[in-house]
Protein backbone atom coordinates (compact mmCIF):
# COMPACT_ATOMS: atom_id res chain seq x y z
CA UNK A 1 0.00 0.00 0.00
CA UNK A 2 2.96 2.36 0.33
CA UNK A 3 4.42 4.65 -2.31
CA UNK A 4 4.46 8.21 -3.62
CA UNK A 5 1.72 7.90 -6.23
CA UNK A 6 -1.94 8.05 -5.23
CA UNK A 7 -4.95 7.17 -7.34
CA UNK A 8 -8.60 7.49 -6.34
CA UNK A 9 -10.71 5.82 -8.98
CA UNK A 10 -14.16 4.40 -9.42
CA UNK A 11 -15.15 2.52 -12.55
CA UNK A 12 -18.64 3.98 -12.79
CA UNK A 13 -17.44 7.46 -11.94
CA UNK A 14 -14.57 7.26 -14.42
CA UNK A 15 -16.92 6.26 -17.22
CA UNK A 16 -19.20 9.14 -16.36
CA UNK A 17 -16.74 11.98 -15.74
CA UNK A 18 -13.18 10.81 -16.45
CA UNK A 19 -10.04 11.90 -14.64
CA UNK A 20 -10.50 15.24 -12.92
CA UNK A 21 -7.43 16.03 -10.85
CA UNK A 22 -3.92 14.99 -11.80
CA UNK A 23 -0.65 16.01 -10.11
CA UNK A 24 2.84 14.99 -11.12
CA UNK A 25 5.99 15.65 -9.08
CA UNK A 26 4.27 18.44 -7.17
CA UNK A 27 6.26 20.29 -4.49
CA UNK A 28 5.24 23.28 -2.43
CA UNK A 29 5.78 25.15 0.80
CA UNK A 30 5.42 28.31 2.83
CA UNK A 31 8.05 31.04 2.87
CA UNK A 32 11.43 29.47 2.30
CA UNK A 33 10.42 26.05 3.65
CA UNK A 34 9.51 23.20 1.31
CA UNK A 35 6.60 21.44 3.04
CA UNK A 36 5.78 18.66 0.57
CA UNK A 37 7.64 17.25 -2.41
CA UNK A 38 7.39 14.90 -5.38
CA UNK A 39 3.68 14.15 -4.97
CA UNK A 40 1.71 12.27 -7.61
CA UNK A 41 -2.09 12.32 -7.29
CA UNK A 42 -4.89 11.06 -9.54
CA UNK A 43 -8.50 11.61 -8.48
CA UNK A 44 -11.40 10.65 -10.75
CA UNK A 45 -14.61 12.59 -10.91
CA UNK A 46 -17.15 11.04 -8.57
CA UNK A 47 -14.54 9.78 -6.07
CA UNK A 48 -13.23 10.89 -2.68
CA UNK A 49 -9.56 10.79 -1.65
CA UNK A 50 -9.00 11.05 2.11
CA UNK A 51 -5.68 12.77 2.75
CA UNK A 52 -4.58 11.84 6.27
CA UNK A 53 -1.55 12.45 8.43
CA UNK A 54 -0.23 14.14 11.57
CA UNK A 55 -0.35 17.89 12.12
CA UNK A 56 2.34 19.71 10.17
CA UNK A 57 2.64 17.03 7.50
CA UNK A 58 1.81 19.44 4.65
CA UNK A 59 -1.84 18.55 3.98
CA UNK A 60 -3.29 22.05 4.22
CA UNK A 61 -0.35 23.50 2.30
CA UNK A 62 -1.07 21.04 -0.50
CA UNK A 63 -4.72 22.13 -0.68
CA UNK A 64 -3.74 25.81 -0.72
CA UNK A 65 -1.29 25.08 -3.54
CA UNK A 66 -3.91 23.25 -5.62
CA UNK A 67 -6.31 26.16 -5.05
CA UNK A 68 -3.71 28.61 -6.35
CA UNK A 69 -3.33 30.44 -3.04
CA UNK A 70 0.30 29.30 -2.74
CA UNK A 71 2.69 28.75 -5.66
CA UNK A 72 4.02 25.27 -6.41
CA UNK A 73 7.81 24.99 -6.21
CA UNK A 74 7.95 22.34 -8.93
CA UNK A 75 5.80 19.80 -10.75
CA UNK A 76 2.40 20.34 -12.30
CA UNK A 77 -1.30 19.95 -11.59
CA UNK A 78 -4.16 19.75 -14.08
CA UNK A 79 -7.96 19.53 -14.12
CA UNK A 80 -9.62 17.64 -16.94
CA UNK A 81 -6.24 17.54 -18.68
CA UNK A 82 -5.80 21.33 -18.61
CA UNK A 83 -2.80 22.59 -16.59
CA UNK A 84 -3.55 24.83 -13.62
CA UNK A 85 -1.79 28.19 -13.68
CA UNK A 86 0.73 28.18 -10.86
CA UNK A 87 -0.14 30.41 -7.90
CA UNK A 88 -3.26 31.87 -9.52
CA UNK A 89 -6.36 31.42 -7.36
CA UNK A 90 -8.71 33.11 -9.85
CA UNK A 91 -7.57 30.80 -12.66
CA UNK A 92 -7.91 27.76 -10.37
CA UNK A 93 -11.46 28.78 -9.52
CA UNK A 94 -12.31 29.22 -13.20
CA UNK A 95 -10.90 25.74 -13.82
CA UNK A 96 -13.37 24.35 -11.32
CA UNK A 97 -11.18 24.04 -8.21
CA UNK A 98 -13.06 25.04 -5.06
CA UNK A 99 -11.53 25.09 -1.56
CA UNK A 100 -13.46 24.85 1.72
CA UNK A 101 -10.77 26.10 4.16
CA UNK A 102 -10.56 25.08 7.78
CA UNK A 103 -11.68 28.57 8.89
CA UNK A 104 -14.69 28.45 6.47
CA UNK A 105 -14.02 32.06 5.30
CA UNK A 106 -17.67 33.11 5.34
CA UNK A 107 -18.89 36.69 5.01
CA UNK A 108 -20.10 36.85 8.60
CA UNK A 109 -22.19 40.04 8.18
CA UNK A 110 -24.03 38.69 5.12
CA UNK A 111 -27.04 36.40 5.40
CA UNK A 112 -27.02 32.74 4.41
CA UNK A 113 -28.75 33.63 1.14
CA UNK A 114 -26.34 36.48 0.42
CA UNK A 115 -23.28 34.27 1.05
CA UNK A 116 -24.59 31.82 -1.52
CA UNK A 117 -25.61 34.51 -4.00
CA UNK A 118 -22.12 36.07 -3.90
CA UNK A 119 -20.52 32.71 -4.72
CA UNK A 120 -22.99 31.77 -7.45
CA UNK A 121 -21.67 31.65 -11.00
CA UNK A 122 -23.62 33.20 -13.86
CA UNK A 123 -25.18 29.91 -14.96
CA UNK A 124 -25.11 28.20 -11.58
CA UNK A 125 -28.03 26.99 -9.50
CA UNK A 126 -30.16 29.43 -7.52
CA UNK A 127 -29.32 29.71 -3.81
CA UNK A 128 -32.58 28.03 -2.79
CA UNK A 129 -31.70 25.02 -4.93
CA UNK A 130 -29.05 24.21 -2.31
CA UNK A 131 -31.71 23.65 0.36
CA UNK A 132 -32.39 20.21 -1.07
CA UNK A 133 -28.88 19.21 0.04
CA UNK A 134 -28.74 21.45 3.13
CA UNK A 135 -32.33 21.64 4.47
CA UNK A 136 -31.17 22.82 7.91
CA UNK A 137 -30.21 26.18 6.37
CA UNK A 138 -33.78 27.09 5.41
CA UNK A 139 -34.70 28.26 8.93
CA UNK A 140 -31.52 30.35 8.99
CA UNK A 141 -31.97 31.83 5.51
CA UNK A 142 -32.19 35.47 6.62
CA UNK A 143 -29.69 35.24 9.47
CA UNK A 144 -26.16 36.64 9.23
CA UNK A 145 -23.58 33.89 8.86
CA UNK A 146 -21.87 35.12 12.03
CA UNK A 147 -25.01 34.26 14.03
CA UNK A 148 -24.99 30.59 12.95
CA UNK A 149 -23.74 27.69 15.03
CA UNK A 150 -20.45 26.08 14.07
CA UNK A 151 -22.24 23.20 12.34
CA UNK A 152 -24.51 25.56 10.42
CA UNK A 153 -21.53 27.64 9.34
CA UNK A 154 -19.81 24.52 8.01
CA UNK A 155 -22.99 23.55 6.13
CA UNK A 156 -23.06 27.03 4.62
CA UNK A 157 -19.39 26.76 3.65
CA UNK A 158 -20.12 23.45 1.92
CA UNK A 159 -23.24 24.88 0.24
CA UNK A 160 -21.21 27.85 -0.99
CA UNK A 161 -18.70 25.45 -2.49
CA UNK A 162 -21.41 23.37 -4.17
CA UNK A 163 -23.15 26.37 -5.73
CA UNK A 164 -19.89 26.99 -7.62
CA UNK A 165 -20.36 23.59 -9.34
CA UNK A 166 -16.86 22.33 -8.52
CA UNK A 167 -14.98 19.90 -10.68
CA UNK A 168 -12.45 19.49 -7.87
CA UNK A 169 -13.55 20.06 -4.27
CA UNK A 170 -10.84 20.52 -1.62
CA UNK A 171 -12.11 20.22 1.97
CA UNK A 172 -9.81 21.06 4.88
CA UNK A 173 -10.59 19.72 8.37
CA UNK A 174 -14.37 19.83 8.01
CA UNK A 175 -15.12 18.16 11.37
CA UNK A 176 -13.01 20.45 13.55
CA UNK A 177 -14.90 21.46 16.70
CA UNK A 178 -18.26 20.07 15.60
CA UNK A 179 -20.71 17.72 17.32
CA UNK A 180 -20.59 14.07 16.14
CA UNK A 181 -24.10 14.07 14.61
CA UNK A 182 -23.30 17.20 12.60
CA UNK A 183 -20.03 15.66 11.45
CA UNK A 184 -21.77 12.49 10.23
CA UNK A 185 -24.26 14.57 8.24
CA UNK A 186 -21.47 16.59 6.64
CA UNK A 187 -19.54 13.48 5.67
CA UNK A 188 -22.66 12.07 4.01
CA UNK A 189 -22.93 15.34 2.09
CA UNK A 190 -19.33 15.05 0.89
CA UNK A 191 -20.11 11.59 -0.45
CA UNK A 192 -23.18 12.92 -2.32
CA UNK A 193 -21.22 15.82 -3.80
CA UNK A 194 -18.82 13.30 -5.31
CA UNK A 195 -21.39 10.69 -6.35
CA UNK A 196 -24.24 12.93 -7.51
CA UNK A 197 -22.30 15.90 -8.90
CA UNK A 198 -19.23 14.14 -10.29
CA UNK A 199 -16.70 16.18 -8.33
CA UNK A 200 -13.26 14.86 -7.51
CA UNK A 201 -12.97 15.40 -3.75
CA UNK A 202 -9.77 15.67 -1.71
CA UNK A 203 -10.69 15.51 1.97
CA UNK A 204 -8.09 16.50 4.58
CA UNK A 205 -9.34 15.14 7.87
CA UNK A 206 -8.19 14.15 11.37
CA UNK A 207 -11.33 12.09 12.03
CA UNK A 208 -9.76 9.02 10.43
CA UNK A 209 -12.61 6.52 10.95
CA UNK A 210 -15.29 8.65 9.31
CA UNK A 211 -12.94 9.76 6.55
CA UNK A 212 -12.19 6.16 5.60
CA UNK A 213 -15.89 5.31 5.64
CA UNK A 214 -16.74 8.01 3.10
CA UNK A 215 -13.61 7.80 0.91
CA UNK A 216 -12.79 5.58 -2.06
CA UNK A 217 -9.04 5.87 -1.53
CA UNK A 218 -6.78 7.24 1.17
CA UNK A 219 -3.22 8.40 1.60
CA UNK A 220 -1.09 9.30 4.60
CA UNK A 221 1.18 12.32 4.22
CA UNK A 222 4.04 12.51 6.70
CA UNK A 223 6.96 14.94 6.61
CA UNK A 224 5.90 16.12 3.19
CA UNK A 225 5.85 12.70 1.55
CA UNK A 226 3.12 10.14 0.94
CA UNK A 227 4.18 7.15 3.02
CA UNK A 228 1.06 5.00 2.67
CA UNK A 229 -1.80 4.79 0.21
CA UNK A 230 -4.43 2.36 -0.96
CA UNK A 231 -8.16 1.91 -1.05
CA UNK A 232 -10.05 3.18 1.97
CA UNK A 233 -11.02 -0.41 2.77
CA UNK A 234 -7.37 -1.51 2.77
CA UNK A 235 -6.31 1.17 5.22
CA UNK A 236 -9.34 0.61 7.42
CA UNK A 237 -8.55 -3.12 7.69
CA UNK A 238 -4.91 -2.50 8.63
CA UNK A 239 -4.92 -0.07 11.58
CA UNK A 240 -1.42 -1.08 12.73
CA UNK A 241 0.17 -0.05 9.42
CA UNK A 242 -1.91 3.11 9.44
CA UNK A 243 -0.60 3.96 12.91
CA UNK A 244 2.99 3.32 11.81
CA UNK A 245 2.45 5.70 8.87
CA UNK A 246 1.28 8.43 11.27
CA UNK A 247 4.31 7.84 13.48
CA UNK A 248 6.70 8.09 10.53
CA UNK A 249 7.85 4.49 10.85
CA UNK A 250 7.20 3.54 7.21
CA UNK A 251 9.71 3.99 4.41
CA UNK A 252 8.46 5.28 1.09
CA UNK A 253 8.45 2.59 -1.61
CA UNK A 254 10.53 3.38 -4.72
DRENDO-1510 file (C-alpha; in Angstrom, 1 decimal, always signed):
<recs>
REC; n; res; u; v; w
REC; 1; UNK; +0.0; +0.0; +0.0 .
REC; 2; UNK; +3.0; +2.4; +0.3 .
REC; 3; UNK; +4.4; +4.7; -2.3 .
REC; 4; UNK; +4.5; +8.2; -3.6 .
REC; 5; UNK; +1.7; +7.9; -6.2 .
REC; 6; UNK; -1.9; +8.0; -5.2 .
REC; 7; UNK; -4.9; +7.2; -7.3 .
REC; 8; UNK; -8.6; +7.5; -6.3 .
REC; 9; UNK; -10.7; +5.8; -9.0 .
REC; 10; UNK; -14.2; +4.4; -9.4 .
REC; 11; UNK; -15.2; +2.5; -12.6 .
REC; 12; UNK; -18.6; +4.0; -12.8 .
REC; 13; UNK; -17.4; +7.5; -11.9 .
REC; 14; UNK; -14.6; +7.3; -14.4 .
REC; 15; UNK; -16.9; +6.3; -17.2 .
REC; 16; UNK; -19.2; +9.1; -16.4 .
REC; 17; UNK; -16.7; +12.0; -15.7 .
REC; 18; UNK; -13.2; +10.8; -16.5 .
REC; 19; UNK; -10.0; +11.9; -14.6 .
REC; 20; UNK; -10.5; +15.2; -12.9 .
REC; 21; UNK; -7.4; +16.0; -10.8 .
REC; 22; UNK; -3.9; +15.0; -11.8 .
REC; 23; UNK; -0.7; +16.0; -10.1 .
REC; 24; UNK; +2.8; +15.0; -11.1 .
REC; 25; UNK; +6.0; +15.7; -9.1 .
REC; 26; UNK; +4.3; +18.4; -7.2 .
REC; 27; UNK; +6.3; +20.3; -4.5 .
REC; 28; UNK; +5.2; +23.3; -2.4 .
REC; 29; UNK; +5.8; +25.1; +0.8 .
REC; 30; UNK; +5.4; +28.3; +2.8 .
REC; 31; UNK; +8.1; +31.0; +2.9 .
REC; 32; UNK; +11.4; +29.5; +2.3 .
REC; 33; UNK; +10.4; +26.0; +3.7 .
REC; 34; UNK; +9.5; +23.2; +1.3 .
REC; 35; UNK; +6.6; +21.4; +3.0 .
REC; 36; UNK; +5.8; +18.7; +0.6 .
REC; 37; UNK; +7.6; +17.2; -2.4 .
REC; 38; UNK; +7.4; +14.9; -5.4 .
REC; 39; UNK; +3.7; +14.1; -5.0 .
REC; 40; UNK; +1.7; +12.3; -7.6 .
REC; 41; UNK; -2.1; +12.3; -7.3 .
REC; 42; UNK; -4.9; +11.1; -9.5 .
REC; 43; UNK; -8.5; +11.6; -8.5 .
REC; 44; UNK; -11.4; +10.6; -10.7 .
REC; 45; UNK; -14.6; +12.6; -10.9 .
REC; 46; UNK; -17.1; +11.0; -8.6 .
REC; 47; UNK; -14.5; +9.8; -6.1 .
REC; 48; UNK; -13.2; +10.9; -2.7 .
REC; 49; UNK; -9.6; +10.8; -1.7 .
REC; 50; UNK; -9.0; +11.0; +2.1 .
REC; 51; UNK; -5.7; +12.8; +2.8 .
REC; 52; UNK; -4.6; +11.8; +6.3 .
REC; 53; UNK; -1.6; +12.5; +8.4 .
REC; 54; UNK; -0.2; +14.1; +11.6 .
REC; 55; UNK; -0.3; +17.9; +12.1 .
REC; 56; UNK; +2.3; +19.7; +10.2 .
REC; 57; UNK; +2.6; +17.0; +7.5 .
REC; 58; UNK; +1.8; +19.4; +4.7 .
REC; 59; UNK; -1.8; +18.6; +4.0 .
REC; 60; UNK; -3.3; +22.1; +4.2 .
REC; 61; UNK; -0.3; +23.5; +2.3 .
REC; 62; UNK; -1.1; +21.0; -0.5 .
REC; 63; UNK; -4.7; +22.1; -0.7 .
REC; 64; UNK; -3.7; +25.8; -0.7 .
REC; 65; UNK; -1.3; +25.1; -3.5 .
REC; 66; UNK; -3.9; +23.2; -5.6 .
REC; 67; UNK; -6.3; +26.2; -5.0 .
REC; 68; UNK; -3.7; +28.6; -6.4 .
REC; 69; UNK; -3.3; +30.4; -3.0 .
REC; 70; UNK; +0.3; +29.3; -2.7 .
REC; 71; UNK; +2.7; +28.7; -5.7 .
REC; 72; UNK; +4.0; +25.3; -6.4 .
REC; 73; UNK; +7.8; +25.0; -6.2 .
REC; 74; UNK; +8.0; +22.3; -8.9 .
REC; 75; UNK; +5.8; +19.8; -10.8 .
REC; 76; UNK; +2.4; +20.3; -12.3 .
REC; 77; UNK; -1.3; +19.9; -11.6 .
REC; 78; UNK; -4.2; +19.8; -14.1 .
REC; 79; UNK; -8.0; +19.5; -14.1 .
REC; 80; UNK; -9.6; +17.6; -16.9 .
REC; 81; UNK; -6.2; +17.5; -18.7 .
REC; 82; UNK; -5.8; +21.3; -18.6 .
REC; 83; UNK; -2.8; +22.6; -16.6 .
REC; 84; UNK; -3.5; +24.8; -13.6 .
REC; 85; UNK; -1.8; +28.2; -13.7 .
REC; 86; UNK; +0.7; +28.2; -10.9 .
REC; 87; UNK; -0.1; +30.4; -7.9 .
REC; 88; UNK; -3.3; +31.9; -9.5 .
REC; 89; UNK; -6.4; +31.4; -7.4 .
REC; 90; UNK; -8.7; +33.1; -9.9 .
REC; 91; UNK; -7.6; +30.8; -12.7 .
REC; 92; UNK; -7.9; +27.8; -10.4 .
REC; 93; UNK; -11.5; +28.8; -9.5 .
REC; 94; UNK; -12.3; +29.2; -13.2 .
REC; 95; UNK; -10.9; +25.7; -13.8 .
REC; 96; UNK; -13.4; +24.3; -11.3 .
REC; 97; UNK; -11.2; +24.0; -8.2 .
REC; 98; UNK; -13.1; +25.0; -5.1 .
REC; 99; UNK; -11.5; +25.1; -1.6 .
REC; 100; UNK; -13.5; +24.9; +1.7 .
REC; 101; UNK; -10.8; +26.1; +4.2 .
REC; 102; UNK; -10.6; +25.1; +7.8 .
REC; 103; UNK; -11.7; +28.6; +8.9 .
REC; 104; UNK; -14.7; +28.4; +6.5 .
REC; 105; UNK; -14.0; +32.1; +5.3 .
REC; 106; UNK; -17.7; +33.1; +5.3 .
REC; 107; UNK; -18.9; +36.7; +5.0 .
REC; 108; UNK; -20.1; +36.9; +8.6 .
REC; 109; UNK; -22.2; +40.0; +8.2 .
REC; 110; UNK; -24.0; +38.7; +5.1 .
REC; 111; UNK; -27.0; +36.4; +5.4 .
REC; 112; UNK; -27.0; +32.7; +4.4 .
REC; 113; UNK; -28.7; +33.6; +1.1 .
REC; 114; UNK; -26.3; +36.5; +0.4 .
REC; 115; UNK; -23.3; +34.3; +1.0 .
REC; 116; UNK; -24.6; +31.8; -1.5 .
REC; 117; UNK; -25.6; +34.5; -4.0 .
REC; 118; UNK; -22.1; +36.1; -3.9 .
REC; 119; UNK; -20.5; +32.7; -4.7 .
REC; 120; UNK; -23.0; +31.8; -7.4 .
REC; 121; UNK; -21.7; +31.7; -11.0 .
REC; 122; UNK; -23.6; +33.2; -13.9 .
REC; 123; UNK; -25.2; +29.9; -15.0 .
REC; 124; UNK; -25.1; +28.2; -11.6 .
REC; 125; UNK; -28.0; +27.0; -9.5 .
REC; 126; UNK; -30.2; +29.4; -7.5 .
REC; 127; UNK; -29.3; +29.7; -3.8 .
REC; 128; UNK; -32.6; +28.0; -2.8 .
REC; 129; UNK; -31.7; +25.0; -4.9 .
REC; 130; UNK; -29.0; +24.2; -2.3 .
REC; 131; UNK; -31.7; +23.7; +0.4 .
REC; 132; UNK; -32.4; +20.2; -1.1 .
REC; 133; UNK; -28.9; +19.2; +0.0 .
REC; 134; UNK; -28.7; +21.5; +3.1 .
REC; 135; UNK; -32.3; +21.6; +4.5 .
REC; 136; UNK; -31.2; +22.8; +7.9 .
REC; 137; UNK; -30.2; +26.2; +6.4 .
REC; 138; UNK; -33.8; +27.1; +5.4 .
REC; 139; UNK; -34.7; +28.3; +8.9 .
REC; 140; UNK; -31.5; +30.4; +9.0 .
REC; 141; UNK; -32.0; +31.8; +5.5 .
REC; 142; UNK; -32.2; +35.5; +6.6 .
REC; 143; UNK; -29.7; +35.2; +9.5 .
REC; 144; UNK; -26.2; +36.6; +9.2 .
REC; 145; UNK; -23.6; +33.9; +8.9 .
REC; 146; UNK; -21.9; +35.1; +12.0 .
REC; 147; UNK; -25.0; +34.3; +14.0 .
REC; 148; UNK; -25.0; +30.6; +13.0 .
REC; 149; UNK; -23.7; +27.7; +15.0 .
REC; 150; UNK; -20.4; +26.1; +14.1 .
REC; 151; UNK; -22.2; +23.2; +12.3 .
REC; 152; UNK; -24.5; +25.6; +10.4 .
REC; 153; UNK; -21.5; +27.6; +9.3 .
REC; 154; UNK; -19.8; +24.5; +8.0 .
REC; 155; UNK; -23.0; +23.5; +6.1 .
REC; 156; UNK; -23.1; +27.0; +4.6 .
REC; 157; UNK; -19.4; +26.8; +3.6 .
REC; 158; UNK; -20.1; +23.4; +1.9 .
REC; 159; UNK; -23.2; +24.9; +0.2 .
REC; 160; UNK; -21.2; +27.9; -1.0 .
REC; 161; UNK; -18.7; +25.4; -2.5 .
REC; 162; UNK; -21.4; +23.4; -4.2 .
REC; 163; UNK; -23.1; +26.4; -5.7 .
REC; 164; UNK; -19.9; +27.0; -7.6 .
REC; 165; UNK; -20.4; +23.6; -9.3 .
REC; 166; UNK; -16.9; +22.3; -8.5 .
REC; 167; UNK; -15.0; +19.9; -10.7 .
REC; 168; UNK; -12.5; +19.5; -7.9 .
REC; 169; UNK; -13.5; +20.1; -4.3 .
REC; 170; UNK; -10.8; +20.5; -1.6 .
REC; 171; UNK; -12.1; +20.2; +2.0 .
REC; 172; UNK; -9.8; +21.1; +4.9 .
REC; 173; UNK; -10.6; +19.7; +8.4 .
REC; 174; UNK; -14.4; +19.8; +8.0 .
REC; 175; UNK; -15.1; +18.2; +11.4 .
REC; 176; UNK; -13.0; +20.5; +13.6 .
REC; 177; UNK; -14.9; +21.5; +16.7 .
REC; 178; UNK; -18.3; +20.1; +15.6 .
REC; 179; UNK; -20.7; +17.7; +17.3 .
REC; 180; UNK; -20.6; +14.1; +16.1 .
REC; 181; UNK; -24.1; +14.1; +14.6 .
REC; 182; UNK; -23.3; +17.2; +12.6 .
REC; 183; UNK; -20.0; +15.7; +11.4 .
REC; 184; UNK; -21.8; +12.5; +10.2 .
REC; 185; UNK; -24.3; +14.6; +8.2 .
REC; 186; UNK; -21.5; +16.6; +6.6 .
REC; 187; UNK; -19.5; +13.5; +5.7 .
REC; 188; UNK; -22.7; +12.1; +4.0 .
REC; 189; UNK; -22.9; +15.3; +2.1 .
REC; 190; UNK; -19.3; +15.0; +0.9 .
REC; 191; UNK; -20.1; +11.6; -0.5 .
REC; 192; UNK; -23.2; +12.9; -2.3 .
REC; 193; UNK; -21.2; +15.8; -3.8 .
REC; 194; UNK; -18.8; +13.3; -5.3 .
REC; 195; UNK; -21.4; +10.7; -6.4 .
REC; 196; UNK; -24.2; +12.9; -7.5 .
REC; 197; UNK; -22.3; +15.9; -8.9 .
REC; 198; UNK; -19.2; +14.1; -10.3 .
REC; 199; UNK; -16.7; +16.2; -8.3 .
REC; 200; UNK; -13.3; +14.9; -7.5 .
REC; 201; UNK; -13.0; +15.4; -3.7 .
REC; 202; UNK; -9.8; +15.7; -1.7 .
REC; 203; UNK; -10.7; +15.5; +2.0 .
REC; 204; UNK; -8.1; +16.5; +4.6 .
REC; 205; UNK; -9.3; +15.1; +7.9 .
REC; 206; UNK; -8.2; +14.2; +11.4 .
REC; 207; UNK; -11.3; +12.1; +12.0 .
REC; 208; UNK; -9.8; +9.0; +10.4 .
REC; 209; UNK; -12.6; +6.5; +11.0 .
REC; 210; UNK; -15.3; +8.6; +9.3 .
REC; 211; UNK; -12.9; +9.8; +6.5 .
REC; 212; UNK; -12.2; +6.2; +5.6 .
REC; 213; UNK; -15.9; +5.3; +5.6 .
REC; 214; UNK; -16.7; +8.0; +3.1 .
REC; 215; UNK; -13.6; +7.8; +0.9 .
REC; 216; UNK; -12.8; +5.6; -2.1 .
REC; 217; UNK; -9.0; +5.9; -1.5 .
REC; 218; UNK; -6.8; +7.2; +1.2 .
REC; 219; UNK; -3.2; +8.4; +1.6 .
REC; 220; UNK; -1.1; +9.3; +4.6 .
REC; 221; UNK; +1.2; +12.3; +4.2 .
REC; 222; UNK; +4.0; +12.5; +6.7 .
REC; 223; UNK; +7.0; +14.9; +6.6 .
REC; 224; UNK; +5.9; +16.1; +3.2 .
REC; 225; UNK; +5.8; +12.7; +1.5 .
REC; 226; UNK; +3.1; +10.1; +0.9 .
REC; 227; UNK; +4.2; +7.2; +3.0 .
REC; 228; UNK; +1.1; +5.0; +2.7 .
REC; 229; UNK; -1.8; +4.8; +0.2 .
REC; 230; UNK; -4.4; +2.4; -1.0 .
REC; 231; UNK; -8.2; +1.9; -1.1 .
REC; 232; UNK; -10.0; +3.2; +2.0 .
REC; 233; UNK; -11.0; -0.4; +2.8 .
REC; 234; UNK; -7.4; -1.5; +2.8 .
REC; 235; UNK; -6.3; +1.2; +5.2 .
REC; 236; UNK; -9.3; +0.6; +7.4 .
REC; 237; UNK; -8.6; -3.1; +7.7 .
REC; 238; UNK; -4.9; -2.5; +8.6 .
REC; 239; UNK; -4.9; -0.1; +11.6 .
REC; 240; UNK; -1.4; -1.1; +12.7 .
REC; 241; UNK; +0.2; -0.1; +9.4 .
REC; 242; UNK; -1.9; +3.1; +9.4 .
REC; 243; UNK; -0.6; +4.0; +12.9 .
REC; 244; UNK; +3.0; +3.3; +11.8 .
REC; 245; UNK; +2.5; +5.7; +8.9 .
REC; 246; UNK; +1.3; +8.4; +11.3 .
REC; 247; UNK; +4.3; +7.8; +13.5 .
REC; 248; UNK; +6.7; +8.1; +10.5 .
REC; 249; UNK; +7.9; +4.5; +10.8 .
REC; 250; UNK; +7.2; +3.5; +7.2 .
REC; 251; UNK; +9.7; +4.0; +4.4 .
REC; 252; UNK; +8.5; +5.3; +1.1 .
REC; 253; UNK; +8.5; +2.6; -1.6 .
REC; 254; UNK; +10.5; +3.4; -4.7 .
</recs>
